[in-house]
Amino acid sequence: MPDAPVTSRRPYLLRAMHEWITDNSQTPHIVVDAGVEGVRVPVQHVKDGRIILNISLSAAQGLSLGNEALSFRARFGGVSQDIVVPIAAIVGIYARESGQGMIFGDNDGPVGTTEPPTPSPPASPPPGGPRKSHLKVVK
């Protein structure tokens, strides 16, 4: 039986972190790579190719954290806008108050798309046998 493709961990981790941050009465923010295809954000707020978005339940109206994209409606400069962010464009999520959160790496995509690391051979013992430890027992 062939292996079925495995979905990305990123949307699940994003939802879990959003819930954890919210449950701890903090404000979840995401960092978005605005250069990824499909990102719809107010370009005037993009700096160095990235934008930080408040995705708290009070700021992000109709927040949807799907497996393919995050979407919501928010106000920027008094103007209501629809925001769409493909999950792959989300660089990280963190709590504004504490800075605690998670940065996503390239390997947070579909699981099983890369080969597992090859184990390195065991190191050979040093010549003359094993060394005596420099540590002392303290009582």
VOLOLUM-82651 format. One record per residue: x, z, y of N, C-alpha, C in turn. Coordinates in steps of 0.05 Angstrom, whole numbers, padded with zeros to 5 digits, always signed. Layout:
BEGIN
XZYXZYXZY
...
//
This chain:
BEGIN
+00017+00000-00024+00000+00000+00000+00018+00000+00025
+00015-00020+00043+00032-00021+00066+00026+00002+00086
+00046+00011+00100+00043+00032+00120+00026+00022+00143
+00006+00037+00151-00011+00030+00174+00004+00038+00199
+00000+00022+00220+00014+00029+00245+00005+00057+00256
+00023+00072+00266+00017+00099+00276+00015+00097+00306
-00005+00111+00317-00010+00110+00346+00011+00127+00361
+00013+00122+00387+00031+00136+00404+00024+00166+00406
+00044+00183+00408+00040+00212+00412+00033+00218+00441
+00041+00200+00459+00040+00206+00488+00012+00214+00497
-00010+00199+00491-00036+00208+00501-00045+00235+00491
-00037+00242+00466-00044+00268+00455-00028+00291+00469
-00003+00286+00474+00014+00305+00488+00004+00309+00517
-00004+00287+00529-00014+00287+00557-00039+00304+00558
-00058+00300+00540-00083+00315+00540-00078+00345+00535
-00059+00350+00516-00053+00378+00510-00040+00392+00534
-00022+00379+00547-00009+00391+00571-00029+00394+00593
-00046+00375+00597-00067+00377+00618-00084+00402+00613
-00093+00406+00588-00109+00429+00581-00094+00455+00585
-00069+00455+00576-00053+00480+00579-00049+00487+00608
-00042+00467+00625-00038+00473+00653-00063+00482+00666
-00086+00469+00660-00112+00477+00671-00120+00505+00662
-00116+00511+00636-00124+00537+00625-00108+00559+00638
-00084+00553+00649-00067+00573+00662-00071+00573+00692
-00094+00562+00701-00102+00561+00730-00081+00549+00748
-00068+00528+00737-00049+00513+00753-00059+00485+00757
-00044+00469+00773-00053+00443+00781-00036+00421+00767
-00048+00406+00749-00033+00385+00735-00028+00361+00752
-00003+00352+00753+00006+00328+00767+00020+00310+00747
+00016+00284+00750+00031+00265+00734+00050+00248+00751
+00072+00240+00739+00091+00222+00752+00087+00195+00739
+00081+00174+00755+00075+00148+00745+00095+00127+00754
+00104+00110+00736+00121+00087+00742+00102+00066+00752
+00101+00062+00778+00082+00043+00790+00088+00014+00784
+00111+00008+00773+00119-00019+00767+00109-00030+00740
+00097-00012+00724+00086-00020+00698+00061-00037+00702
+00058-00058+00686+00035-00076+00688+00010-00060+00683
-00011-00065+00699-00037-00052+00696-00041-00027+00712
-00020-00017+00726-00023+00007+00743-00038-00001+00768
-00059+00014+00773-00075+00010+00798-00075+00037+00813
-00058+00038+00833-00055+00062+00850-00052+00053+00879
-00056+00070+00899-00052+00062+00926-00022+00057+00932
-00015+00032+00936+00014+00025+00939+00027+00038+00963
+00012+00045+00983+00024+00058+01007+00035+00086+01000
+00027+00097+00977+00037+00123+00969+00059+00122+00948
+00067+00098+00941+00089+00094+00921+00115+00097+00935
+00133+00114+00924+00160+00118+00934+00180+00114+00912
+00200+00097+00917+00221+00091+00897+00208+00082+00870
+00187+00068+00872+00174+00057+00848+00157+00076+00832
+00154+00101+00843+00138+00121+00829+00117+00134+00848
+00097+00145+00835+00076+00159+00850+00069+00184+00835
+00064+00206+00849+00055+00231+00837+00026+00234+00843
+00010+00238+00822-00019+00241+00824-00029+00268+00815
-00046+00280+00831-00059+00305+00823-00082+00297+00805
-00082+00307+00780-00103+00301+00761-00119+00326+00753
-00121+00345+00772-00137+00368+00768-00167+00359+00767
-00183+00375+00754-00211+00368+00751-00226+00367+00778
-00215+00381+00798-00228+00381+00825-00219+00357+00841
-00195+00346+00836-00185+00324+00852-00191+00297+00839
-00192+00296+00812-00195+00270+00798-00224+00269+00787
-00241+00256+00802-00269+00254+00794-00272+00234+00771
-00287+00243+00750-00291+00226+00727-00266+00221+00711
-00248+00240+00710-00223+00237+00696-00227+00230+00667
-00214+00208+00658-00215+00200+00630-00186+00197+00620
-00179+00213+00600-00153+00213+00588-00155+00199+00561
-00155+00173+00561-00158+00157+00537-00131+00152+00523
-00132+00138+00500-00108+00132+00486-00092+00109+00498
-00106+00092+00513-00092+00069+00526-00087+00073+00555
-00105+00087+00569-00102+00090+00598-00115+00116+00608
-00106+00125+00631-00118+00147+00645-00132+00135+00669
-00156+00144+00675-00170+00133+00698-00187+00155+00711
-00191+00152+00737-00207+00170+00753-00212+00159+00780
-00228+00172+00796-00233+00165+00824-00223+00187+00841
-00209+00181+00863-00198+00201+00881-00197+00191+00909
-00194+00209+00927-00193+00202+00956-00164+00203+00965
-00156+00182+00979-00130+00179+00991-00134+00173+01021
-00126+00191+01038-00131+00187+01067-00160+00183+01074
-00177+00197+01059-00206+00196+01065-00220+00172+01052
-00205+00155+01038-00217+00131+01026-00218+00136+00995
-00241+00133+00984-00245+00136+00955-00234+00111+00940
-00218+00116+00919-00206+00093+00905-00207+00098+00875
-00210+00077+00860-00209+00078+00830-00179+00076+00822
-00170+00095+00806-00143+00096+00796-00143+00090+00766
-00125+00072+00758-00121+00065+00730-00091+00066+00724
-00083+00081+00704-00055+00084+00697-00053+00080+00666
-00040+00059+00657-00035+00056+00629-00018+00080+00619
-00024+00090+00596-00010+00114+00586+00021+00109+00585
+00029+00085+00580+00058+00078+00579+00071+00081+00606
+00056+00081+00628+00067+00083+00654+00071+00112+00663
+00061+00131+00647+00063+00160+00655+00090+00170+00646
+00106+00178+00665+00133+00187+00660+00133+00217+00652
+00115+00233+00663+00114+00261+00657+00090+00274+00669
+00085+00299+00661+00063+00316+00671+00075+00343+00676
+00067+00356+00698+00077+00382+00704+00056+00398+00721
+00060+00425+00721+00043+00442+00738+00056+00444+00766
+00041+00438+00786+00051+00439+00813+00063+00466+00820
+00049+00488+00812+00057+00515+00820+00083+00524+00807
+00087+00518+00782+00110+00528+00767+00131+00507+00761
+00124+00482+00762+00142+00460+00754+00145+00457+00724
+00131+00473+00709+00132+00471+00680+00116+00447+00671
+00127+00432+00651+00113+00409+00641+00129+00394+00621
+00125+00368+00620+00138+00352+00599+00145+00324+00611
+00169+00315+00605+00177+00288+00612+00176+00272+00587
+00165+00248+00588+00163+00231+00565+00186+00212+00563
+00197+00209+00540+00219+00191+00535+00209+00165+00524
+00228+00146+00520+00221+00120+00508+00211+00123+00480
+00220+00144+00466+00212+00148+00438+00185+00161+00435
+00170+00165+00457+00144+00177+00455+00122+00156+00450
+00132+00131+00445+00113+00110+00438+00104+00112+00410
+00095+00090+00397+00086+00092+00370+00107+00104+00351
+00099+00122+00335+00117+00135+00316+00124+00115+00293
+00148+00116+00284+00156+00100+00261+00166+00072+00268
+00170+00067+00294+00179+00041+00302+00209+00039+00302
+00222+00061+00299+00252+00061+00298+00261+00072+00271
+00285+00065+00264+00296+00074+00239+00305+00103+00242
+00302+00119+00221+00312+00146+00223+00342+00146+00225
+00354+00167+00238+00383+00167+00240+00396+00170+00213
+00419+00157+00210+00434+00158+00185+00450+00184+00185
+00447+00200+00164+00463+00225+00164+00492+00220+00163
+00507+00235+00179+00536+00232+00179+00548+00246+00154
+00570+00236+00144+00583+00249+00121+00592+00277+00129
+00592+00295+00109+00601+00323+00115+00630+00322+00124
+00636+00340+00143+00663+00342+00154+00681+00353+00132
+00705+00342+00130+00724+00352+00110+00736+00378+00120
+00741+00396+00101+00753+00422+00110+00781+00418+00122
+00789+00435+00140+00815+00432+00153+00837+00436+00132
+00860+00423+00136+00882+00427+00117+00890+00456+00115
+00897+00464+00091+00906+00492+00087+00882+00511+00082
+00859+00500+00077+00836+00517+00071+00820+00525+00095
+00799+00540+00091+00782+00548+00114+00796+00568+00131
+00790+00567+00157+00802+00585+00176+00787+00612+00176
+00801+00633+00183+00789+00659+00185+00775+00661+00212
+00751+00673+00212+00736+00675+00237+00749+00692+00257
+00746+00685+00282+00756+00701+00304+00736+00722+00313
+00712+00723+00301+00691+00742+00308+00697+00769+00294
+00689+00791+00308+00692+00818+00297+00665+00830+00294
+00662+00848+00274+00637+00862+00270+00637+00886+00289
+00616+00889+00305+00614+00911+00324+00592+00929+00315
+00598+00955+00312+00578+00974+00303+00571+00994+00325
//
